[in-house]
Amino acid sequence: MDTKAQASLPVIAVAMGDPSGISPELTARILAEPDLRSAARYIVFGDYRLLQLGAQDAGLIPDLHVVGDGDALPADAGKPIFVDLKNHDPGDLQRGKATLAGGRAATENFRRALRLAASGKADAVFFTPFNKAAMRFAYPGYDDEIRFVRDAIGFDGPASEFNVLEKLWNARVTSHIPLSEVARNITQERILRALDLAETNLRAAGFDPPRIAVAGINPHAGDGGNFGRDEIEVIEPAVQAAKARGYAVEGPFPSDTVFLRARNGDFDAVLTMYHDQGQIAMKLMGFDRGVTLIGGFPFPICTPAHGTAYEIAGKGIANLGATRAALSLAIKMASEGRAARKAA
């Protein structure tokens, strides 16, 4: 590929995830995929010694341009650039276990990737799986990735996680809160905010217009008020307000059947009221292909929806499906973003 063509490609900032799991293997493998290498430019943050271990697990020899922390990033490397932070001694690696050292490395890798994108030098961020326990060892205030991103780049606007399975998306109104607190956090304002975020991110991924179904919160969507009035008094008015904004939105629908309709092509996305209401459905349909998108920030952030798979760390058998899907979505959204900025 000539220099001009390469310069037109989106830049993806990549953070290696938890070193005790399959993240080193996944990072090495995804960076070796020919079609993905030709679709974007990559700047990867991590410890190169761990990347080499992951490559060894996968039976690969890394083909990267390695630079030291603080070195200038070459504009025309012709291959993925790896910024070697030397932040985790391989001798301290404990595969299959959440550790402080692993959490420190993963949080630093993620922070550096986020700040590169926030500076305008990358169009999207992609990371291989983190372990939340290890992240909390290193960053006691760590609730989830959204909280960490806010802290890392100083952003206080609305943001949310989306689960993506091929062409089907799941958005949600509430996320990482106890189930006992869900109902009181379902308000018209929060539903509309979630629909705004879903509309924006779905359009950024190429849906025009995105067709969104809204799930109820009660059994059978309240059954006309027999099982609760949340649908009548809160959710339905929010749906009507979203329609007034021009959104292609319908509902509320019973949550036990709405995903069947969405899977069959009636909708592009389902907005659920709480975390597991959508997560269970999405993961049952495709755990090994699912993607988590963190949307609402100035750039898309994507990762495979599965975890660190400690039980198979170092065995060289990690499934690349969800990782490939997550990076492909990051590339697509980054490309759409670059095109929109150029047209503006």
VOPALO-67383 format. One line per field, with one value per atom (N, C-alpha, C): x, y, z; residue number from 1. Coordinates in steps of 0.05 Angstrom, whole numbers. Example, Ala and Ser with C-alpha at 12.3 -4.5 7.8 and 13.67 -1.06 7.14 Angstrom:
! VOPALO-67383
c1	c(264,246,264,257,273,258)
c2	c(-114,-90,-66,-45,-21,1)
c3	c(156,156,156,142,143,157)
resi	c(1,1,1,2,2,2)
END
This chain:
! VOPALO-67383
c1	c(17,0,18,11,28,23,41,39,14,5,-20,-44,-46,-68,-68,-44,-42,-51,-43,-50,-80,-95,-124,-139,-124,-137,-142,-163,-167,-145,-140,-120,-135,-127,-139,-119,-125,-108,-115,-96,-101,-89,-104,-94,-94,-71,-70,-85,-102,-117,-103,-118,-106,-85,-60,-40,-42,-58,-61,-80,-95,-114,-106,-125,-120,-114,-113,-109,-83,-60,-35,-38,-50,-54,-73,-95,-114,-102,-86,-73,-54,-38,-19,-33,-54,-68,-82,-96,-112,-94,-70,-52,-38,-42,-30,-50,-76,-96,-92,-87,-81,-102,-127,-148,-152,-147,-150,-125,-102,-78,-80,-94,-96,-119,-136,-160,-156,-134,-129,-100,-93,-66,-70,-50,-53,-29,-36,-17,-24,-7,-13,3,-10,3,4,28,31,60,65,93,99,120,125,133,145,152,127,106,81,67,70,60,74,100,115,106,100,89,62,45,20,23,42,48,58,75,85,62,43,20,5,3,-13,3,29,46,53,56,62,88,99,122,112,113,103,117,101,112,102,116,108,131,126,146,146,167,167,182,170,183,181,199,199,180,173,156,169,155,166,179,184,195,174,183,165,152,127,112,117,127,132,106,106,82,77,98,96,109,102,115,109,86,78,69,69,59,50,36,27,50,45,66,60,80,77,93,79,93,99,124,132,135,115,115,131,139,155,143,117,102,94,103,97,119,135,157,145,153,142,148,169,175,154,139,118,90,89,63,52,27,12,-12,-9,-31,-55,-78,-102,-109,-96,-101,-102,-122,-123,-101,-84,-63,-61,-48,-43,-26,-5,13,-2,-19,-34,-54,-66,-85,-71,-47,-32,-25,-16,-8,-33,-55,-79,-90,-91,-101,-83,-57,-39,-42,-43,-47,-72,-94,-120,-119,-107,-105,-90,-68,-51,-66,-81,-96,-118,-132,-153,-143,-121,-110,-99,-90,-81,-106,-128,-152,-163,-163,-173,-157,-131,-114,-119,-135,-141,-122,-104,-85,-94,-117,-129,-159,-172,-200,-218,-207,-222,-203,-214,-199,-210,-191,-199,-182,-194,-178,-186,-166,-172,-181,-193,-208,-193,-206,-196,-208,-196,-208,-215,-240,-249,-236,-232,-220,-191,-176,-149,-148,-167,-169,-174,-191,-197,-173,-156,-132,-115,-113,-96,-109,-135,-150,-175,-173,-195,-221,-221,-246,-259,-248,-257,-284,-305,-331,-335,-329,-331,-315,-315,-299,-308,-334,-345,-333,-333,-322,-292,-278,-249,-244,-260,-256,-261,-282,-288,-264,-253,-231,-206,-202,-177,-177,-200,-199,-215,-226,-240,-265,-281,-306,-330,-350,-373,-400,-400,-425,-437,-461,-474,-459,-457,-444,-457,-454,-467,-453,-456,-447,-469,-461,-479,-467,-485,-476,-485,-466,-471,-465,-484,-481,-488,-467,-469,-486,-510,-526,-547,-547,-566,-552,-563,-552,-571,-559,-573,-563,-581,-575,-590,-582,-596,-598,-618,-623,-606,-606,-589,-568,-546,-525,-515,-493,-480,-490,-516,-527,-542,-547,-562,-590,-601,-627,-648,-643,-662,-665,-646,-647,-657,-663,-669,-694,-717,-743,-742,-730,-731,-712,-695,-677,-688,-712,-724,-742,-733,-748,-750,-769,-772,-746,-734,-709,-687,-684,-662,-668,-693,-700,-694,-701,-696,-666,-651,-622,-610,-620,-610,-617,-641,-649,-633,-626,-609,-582,-570,-544,-546,-567,-570,-573,-590,-594,-567,-552,-527,-507,-504,-483,-491,-516,-525,-521,-527,-522,-492,-476,-447,-436,-452,-444,-457,-472,-483,-513,-527,-556,-571,-588,-601,-628,-650,-650,-648,-638,-638,-666,-675,-701,-697,-709,-704,-730,-729,-751,-744,-764,-761,-775,-760,-771,-785,-805,-817,-799,-808,-792,-807,-833,-849,-856,-865,-873,-895,-893,-912,-916,-894,-895,-918,-922,-943,-970,-975,-1002,-1024,-1021,-1042,-1045,-1025,-1027,-1032,-1037,-1041,-1016,-993,-968,-950,-961,-945,-952,-948,-956,-932,-908,-884,-886,-896,-898,-917,-940,-960,-952,-940,-934,-907,-888,-860,-849,-851,-837,-852,-878,-893,-891,-894,-890,-862,-842,-814,-813,-826,-826,-839,-861,-876,-859,-844,-827,-804,-794,-773,-783,-808,-820,-823,-830,-832,-806,-784,-757,-750,-767,-762,-749,-747,-734,-753,-742,-758,-758,-775,-775,-803,-805,-831,-829,-852,-853,-870,-871,-855,-866,-847,-854,-846,-859,-850,-821,-805,-776,-771,-790,-785,-790,-801,-806,-793,-786,-777,-751,-734,-709,-714,-736,-743,-749,-764,-771,-746,-729,-705,-686,-684,-667,-677,-703,-716,-715,-704,-700,-720,-738,-757,-745,-723,-710,-680,-666,-637,-626,-642,-633,-656,-650,-669,-658,-674,-667,-680,-663,-673,-670,-684,-685,-662,-650,-628,-609,-586,-563,-570,-578,-582,-606,-625,-648,-640,-619,-609,-585,-567,-542,-548,-567,-572,-581,-599,-609,-586,-570,-549,-528,-520,-499,-508,-534,-545,-544,-549,-549,-522,-501,-475,-452,-447,-427,-399,-393,-366,-363,-385,-383,-391,-399,-409,-388,-397,-380,-392,-375,-383,-373,-391,-384,-389,-370,-374,-378,-403,-411,-418,-416,-422,-398,-374,-349,-342,-322,-316,-306,-300,-291,-302,-306,-317,-295,-305,-287,-300,-285,-295,-278,-291,-277,-295,-283,-300,-317,-341,-359,-352,-335,-329,-306,-299,-279,-251,-235,-207,-200,-220,-217,-192,-189,-166,-161,-182,-179,-164,-162,-148,-124,-116,-93,-68,-53,-29,-31,-56,-60,-61,-63,-63,-89,-111,-137,-159,-152,-172,-187,-213,-230,-228,-221,-216,-242,-265,-289,-298,-302,-311,-291,-265,-244,-243,-245,-246,-271,-293,-318,-315,-303,-300,-281,-259,-240,-252,-267,-280,-300,-315,-334,-319,-297,-282,-272,-262,-253,-276,-299,-322,-330,-333,-342,-320,-295,-274,-274,-278,-279,-303,-326,-350,-345,-331,-325,-307,-286,-268,-282,-300,-315,-333,-346,-364,-349,-326,-310,-300,-293,-283,-305,-330,-352,-363,-357,-368,-355)
c2	c(-24,0,25,44,68,86,105,123,139,149,165,149,124,107,100,94,87,111,135,158,163,152,156,137,117,97,107,98,106,95,110,102,90,66,53,51,62,59,33,15,-11,-14,-23,-28,-58,-69,-97,-99,-119,-122,-137,-151,-165,-186,-184,-202,-231,-235,-261,-279,-267,-283,-286,-285,-290,-265,-242,-217,-216,-224,-224,-241,-264,-281,-267,-257,-244,-220,-204,-180,-189,-209,-218,-229,-244,-256,-236,-217,-197,-179,-173,-156,-170,-196,-212,-217,-210,-215,-197,-208,-191,-171,-179,-161,-138,-143,-122,-103,-115,-98,-78,-87,-69,-49,-52,-35,-11,-11,11,13,35,37,34,21,14,25,35,43,27,9,-10,-3,-4,2,-24,-30,-53,-59,-82,-92,-112,-106,-122,-151,-154,-181,-198,-186,-201,-206,-187,-191,-215,-217,-239,-266,-266,-290,-298,-278,-284,-294,-283,-292,-321,-327,-354,-373,-366,-383,-388,-368,-370,-382,-387,-397,-377,-352,-330,-316,-303,-285,-257,-239,-212,-197,-182,-165,-136,-123,-97,-78,-52,-32,-23,-31,-27,-1,16,40,41,56,59,80,79,99,126,146,172,177,156,159,171,185,195,172,176,155,160,140,144,147,165,171,150,136,117,90,79,54,31,31,9,-16,-16,-38,-28,-43,-34,-24,-2,9,-1,-12,-21,-4,10,27,10,4,-15,1,-2,12,-3,-28,-44,-42,-47,-43,-68,-91,-116,-136,-142,-161,-189,-202,-229,-248,-244,-261,-260,-238,-235,-244,-254,-261,-285,-283,-306,-311,-329,-335,-347,-338,-349,-336,-314,-301,-271,-259,-229,-219,-201,-190,-160,-149,-120,-112,-127,-121,-121,-141,-143,-119,-112,-90,-64,-60,-35,-33,-55,-55,-49,-63,-59,-31,-20,7,28,24,42,40,16,12,26,22,34,64,75,104,116,104,115,114,93,91,112,115,135,163,170,197,202,182,185,193,178,185,212,218,244,268,263,283,287,270,272,256,240,225,196,189,163,167,151,154,136,116,97,83,71,55,26,7,-21,-33,-51,-64,-93,-110,-138,-140,-162,-163,-156,-140,-134,-153,-154,-167,-146,-143,-121,-122,-146,-149,-138,-145,-135,-105,-94,-65,-51,-63,-50,-51,-72,-73,-48,-41,-20,8,8,33,30,36,30,43,65,77,65,43,31,17,29,16,0,12,-1,16,8,22,51,56,83,102,94,111,116,95,98,117,115,132,161,166,193,205,189,199,203,186,187,211,218,240,265,264,287,294,273,276,272,290,286,285,280,278,250,246,220,199,175,152,127,106,80,58,34,10,0,-10,-24,-52,-71,-98,-102,-113,-115,-144,-155,-182,-180,-178,-174,-149,-152,-128,-122,-135,-130,-117,-95,-80,-82,-80,-77,-52,-34,-11,-14,1,-2,25,27,52,52,31,29,7,7,-12,-26,-17,-31,-21,-26,-20,-44,-46,-69,-70,-94,-98,-83,-82,-69,-39,-27,1,8,-13,-7,9,0,12,42,51,80,96,82,96,96,85,85,110,131,155,162,179,188,201,217,231,212,191,172,154,147,132,148,173,191,194,197,200,174,151,126,123,132,132,151,174,194,181,168,155,132,117,94,105,124,136,146,161,172,151,131,111,91,85,68,81,107,122,123,126,127,100,79,52,46,65,61,55,54,49,76,76,101,95,98,105,79,80,57,52,26,19,7,21,14,5,-19,-29,-23,-16,-10,-32,-45,-66,-53,-67,-60,-69,-62,-71,-93,-94,-113,-137,-160,-183,-175,-185,-179,-149,-134,-105,-93,-104,-94,-104,-117,-129,-108,-85,-64,-53,-55,-44,-65,-90,-111,-117,-115,-122,-98,-75,-50,-30,-4,17,32,21,35,39,19,21,43,45,65,93,96,123,133,116,125,117,92,83,92,87,96,126,143,172,178,164,168,160,137,128,149,159,179,205,213,236,231,206,200,200,190,191,220,238,266,278,266,275,263,246,234,207,195,169,147,126,103,83,89,74,64,40,28,15,11,-2,13,4,-19,-46,-65,-93,-111,-134,-153,-161,-161,-166,-195,-213,-242,-249,-230,-236,-216,-192,-171,-179,-195,-202,-223,-238,-256,-240,-218,-201,-187,-178,-164,-184,-208,-227,-234,-233,-239,-216,-193,-171,-148,-148,-127,-101,-104,-81,-84,-61,-61,-61,-52,-50,-53,-63,-64,-48,-30,-15,-29,-40,-53,-35,-42,-25,-30,-54,-60,-79,-83,-97,-125,-143,-171,-175,-157,-160,-163,-149,-151,-170,-169,-185,-215,-225,-253,-261,-245,-252,-250,-230,-226,-248,-254,-274,-303,-308,-334,-336,-314,-315,-317,-308,-308,-299,-314,-306,-303,-320,-320,-300,-285,-265,-237,-234,-209,-188,-163,-140,-121,-108,-86,-60,-41,-15,5,21,43,68,78,100,125,148,173,191,179,194,205,222,234,215,190,169,142,123,97,81,64,46,19,-1,-27,-49,-71,-94,-118,-142,-166,-168,-178,-178,-200,-219,-240,-230,-247,-239,-249,-251,-257,-287,-304,-333,-344,-339,-348,-378,-393,-422,-432,-416,-425,-407,-390,-373,-389,-381,-395,-420,-428,-453,-449,-425,-420,-428,-429,-438,-417,-392,-371,-367,-364,-359,-330,-325,-298,-284,-298,-287,-260,-258,-233,-211,-218,-198,-187,-204,-195,-177,-185,-169,-142,-141,-116,-97,-107,-90,-81,-98,-91,-68,-69,-48,-22,-23,1,13,-3,7,20,6,17,44,46,71,93,85,105,115,97,106,124,117,134,161,162,187,205,192,208,219,203,212,236,234,255,281,278,303,315,299,309,324,313,325,350,353,376,402)
c3	c(0,0,0,-18,-19,5,9,33,34,11,10,18,7,14,44,54,82,100,92,108,110,91,91,109,119,136,164,178,205,224,245,265,289,297,320,343,366,389,403,407,418,446,465,492,497,504,513,540,543,567,589,605,628,619,628,619,629,650,662,647,629,613,584,566,538,523,536,522,506,517,500,475,477,453,433,443,425,411,426,415,392,398,378,353,357,335,318,331,315,299,309,295,271,270,248,226,230,210,185,162,138,131,131,123,143,168,188,187,182,179,156,135,112,114,135,138,156,171,190,197,210,222,252,265,293,310,333,353,379,386,408,433,456,481,498,509,526,531,542,546,523,508,484,492,515,524,527,537,540,513,495,468,455,460,448,460,486,498,486,481,469,440,426,399,399,419,422,427,444,449,423,406,382,359,363,342,320,329,310,316,297,300,295,315,312,289,274,253,258,277,286,286,286,289,319,333,362,369,385,394,425,437,466,475,500,512,510,499,495,468,453,426,407,387,367,351,345,330,300,286,257,241,222,206,185,177,154,161,183,192,173,160,142,156,182,198,225,241,267,284,298,316,344,357,385,403,422,441,466,470,491,517,535,560,581,576,595,623,624,649,664,654,669,664,684,682,677,655,650,672,687,709,732,732,753,742,718,706,720,729,741,724,705,688,703,696,709,736,742,768,765,778,779,798,788,804,803,823,823,799,794,772,745,742,717,714,737,737,730,741,736,706,695,667,649,654,638,640,664,667,653,655,641,611,601,572,562,577,570,571,592,595,572,565,543,517,511,486,486,509,510,506,518,516,488,474,447,430,433,418,426,452,461,449,443,432,402,390,362,344,357,341,335,345,338,335,318,312,329,341,358,376,397,416,416,417,419,441,457,477,480,486,492,521,530,555,580,597,624,644,668,691,711,718,735,763,773,800,799,778,776,772,757,752,778,795,821,840,838,854,847,822,813,814,812,810,827,853,872,865,850,842,817,807,782,787,775,775,750,727,701,682,656,637,633,635,631,651,676,698,692,684,679,656,635,612,620,635,644,659,677,693,676,656,640,622,611,591,600,625,635,620,616,601,619,618,637,623,596,582,585,574,576,560,570,557,566,549,556,541,552,538,519,496,477,472,471,463,434,419,390,382,367,356,327,311,282,277,266,260,281,303,325,349,358,380,405,428,453,468,473,490,516,536,562,577,593,608,633,649,672,667,681,675,700,711,733,760,766,792,802,828,839,827,824,813,830,856,874,869,854,849,821,805,777,773,786,780,785,807,813,796,781,762,734,729,703,702,688,685,655,649,621,611,628,620,614,631,626,602,597,574,548,548,525,521,543,540,528,537,526,496,489,460,444,455,441,435,455,452,431,433,414,386,382,355,344,360,351,343,361,356,334,332,310,283,282,257,251,272,267,256,261,251,224,213,186,184,207,206,200,179,171,159,175,204,220,245,262,273,271,281,310,329,357,371,384,400,429,444,473,489,507,524,548,558,583,607,631,654,669,667,682,665,677,662,642,617,596,592,596,593,610,633,652,647,624,618,623,611,613,640,657,684,705,697,717,733,721,734,738,740,744,723,730,712,700,704,693,663,649,620,612,626,619,627,651,661,655,648,644,616,610,585,560,559,535,529,549,544,533,543,532,503,496,468,450,459,443,440,461,459,439,439,420,391,387,361,352,370,363,355,363,354,327,316,290,291,314,317,308,296,288,311,331,356,361,373,380,407,420,445,465,490,501,495,491,485,509,512,532,527,547,543,537,542,536,507,491,463,444,454,436,421,434,421,399,401,379,354,357,334,324,342,333,318,328,315,287,284,258,239,248,229,232,251,254,265,280,292,290,291,291,320,339,366,385,409,431,454,464,488,512,530,554,578,599,623,642,641,659,646,659,648,638,656,648,631,630,613,584,576,549,546,566,565,562,577,576,547,536,509,489,490,470,473,497,500,494,498,490,459,446,416,404,419,406,424,445,465,452,433,421,399,393,372,381,406,416,421,418,420,441,456,473,462,456,447,470,477,496,480,480,463,479,466,478,482,480,482,454,453,427,406,414,396,405,387,395,410,428,444,442,432,427,440,448,460,456,456,456,481,479,502,522,515,535,553,572,592,586,607,604,601,605,601,614,640,655,652,649,649,624,603,579,573,591,587,581,560,553,537,530,516,485,476,448,434,449,437,439,444,447,420,422,399,391,366,356,347,347,335,346,372,383,381,383,381,353,333,305,301,312,308,321,345,359,344,335,320,294,281,255,260,282,288,294,309,314,288,270,244,228,228,213,224,250,262,260,261,257,229,210,182,176,188,185,197,220,233,217,205,189,164,152,129,136,159,168,173,186,192,166,147,121,106,108,94,107,133,148,139)
resi	c(1,1,1,2,2,2,3,3,3,4,4,4,5,5,5,6,6,6,7,7,7,8,8,8,9,9,9,10,10,10,11,11,11,12,12,12,13,13,13,14,14,14,15,15,15,16,16,16,17,17,17,18,18,18,19,19,19,20,20,20,21,21,21,22,22,22,23,23,23,24,24,24,25,25,25,26,26,26,27,27,27,28,28,28,29,29,29,30,30,30,31,31,31,32,32,32,33,33,33,34,34,34,35,35,35,36,36,36,37,37,37,38,38,38,39,39,39,40,40,40,41,41,41,42,42,42,43,43,43,44,44,44,45,45,45,46,46,46,47,47,47,48,48,48,49,49,49,50,50,50,51,51,51,52,52,52,53,53,53,54,54,54,55,55,55,56,56,56,57,57,57,58,58,58,59,59,59,60,60,60,61,61,61,62,62,62,63,63,63,64,64,64,65,65,65,66,66,66,67,67,67,68,68,68,69,69,69,70,70,70,71,71,71,72,72,72,73,73,73,74,74,74,75,75,75,76,76,76,77,77,77,78,78,78,79,79,79,80,80,80,81,81,81,82,82,82,83,83,83,84,84,84,85,85,85,86,86,86,87,87,87,88,88,88,89,89,89,90,90,90,91,91,91,92,92,92,93,93,93,94,94,94,95,95,95,96,96,96,97,97,97,98,98,98,99,99,99,100,100,100,101,101,101,102,102,102,103,103,103,104,104,104,105,105,105,106,106,106,107,107,107,108,108,108,109,109,109,110,110,110,111,111,111,112,112,112,113,113,113,114,114,114,115,115,115,116,116,116,117,117,117,118,118,118,119,119,119,120,120,120,121,121,121,122,122,122,123,123,123,124,124,124,125,125,125,126,126,126,127,127,127,128,128,128,129,129,129,130,130,130,131,131,131,132,132,132,133,133,133,134,134,134,135,135,135,136,136,136,137,137,137,138,138,138,139,139,139,140,140,140,141,141,141,142,142,142,143,143,143,144,144,144,145,145,145,146,146,146,147,147,147,148,148,148,149,149,149,150,150,150,151,151,151,152,152,152,153,153,153,154,154,154,155,155,155,156,156,156,157,157,157,158,158,158,159,159,159,160,160,160,161,161,161,162,162,162,163,163,163,164,164,164,165,165,165,166,166,166,167,167,167,168,168,168,169,169,169,170,170,170,171,171,171,172,172,172,173,173,173,174,174,174,175,175,175,176,176,176,177,177,177,178,178,178,179,179,179,180,180,180,181,181,181,182,182,182,183,183,183,184,184,184,185,185,185,186,186,186,187,187,187,188,188,188,189,189,189,190,190,190,191,191,191,192,192,192,193,193,193,194,194,194,195,195,195,196,196,196,197,197,197,198,198,198,199,199,199,200,200,200,201,201,201,202,202,202,203,203,203,204,204,204,205,205,205,206,206,206,207,207,207,208,208,208,209,209,209,210,210,210,211,211,211,212,212,212,213,213,213,214,214,214,215,215,215,216,216,216,217,217,217,218,218,218,219,219,219,220,220,220,221,221,221,222,222,222,223,223,223,224,224,224,225,225,225,226,226,226,227,227,227,228,228,228,229,229,229,230,230,230,231,231,231,232,232,232,233,233,233,234,234,234,235,235,235,236,236,236,237,237,237,238,238,238,239,239,239,240,240,240,241,241,241,242,242,242,243,243,243,244,244,244,245,245,245,246,246,246,247,247,247,248,248,248,249,249,249,250,250,250,251,251,251,252,252,252,253,253,253,254,254,254,255,255,255,256,256,256,257,257,257,258,258,258,259,259,259,260,260,260,261,261,261,262,262,262,263,263,263,264,264,264,265,265,265,266,266,266,267,267,267,268,268,268,269,269,269,270,270,270,271,271,271,272,272,272,273,273,273,274,274,274,275,275,275,276,276,276,277,277,277,278,278,278,279,279,279,280,280,280,281,281,281,282,282,282,283,283,283,284,284,284,285,285,285,286,286,286,287,287,287,288,288,288,289,289,289,290,290,290,291,291,291,292,292,292,293,293,293,294,294,294,295,295,295,296,296,296,297,297,297,298,298,298,299,299,299,300,300,300,301,301,301,302,302,302,303,303,303,304,304,304,305,305,305,306,306,306,307,307,307,308,308,308,309,309,309,310,310,310,311,311,311,312,312,312,313,313,313,314,314,314,315,315,315,316,316,316,317,317,317,318,318,318,319,319,319,320,320,320,321,321,321,322,322,322,323,323,323,324,324,324,325,325,325,326,326,326,327,327,327,328,328,328,329,329,329,330,330,330,331,331,331,332,332,332,333,333,333,334,334,334,335,335,335,336,336,336,337,337,337,338,338,338,339,339,339,340,340,340,341,341,341,342,342,342,343,343,343,344,344,344)
END
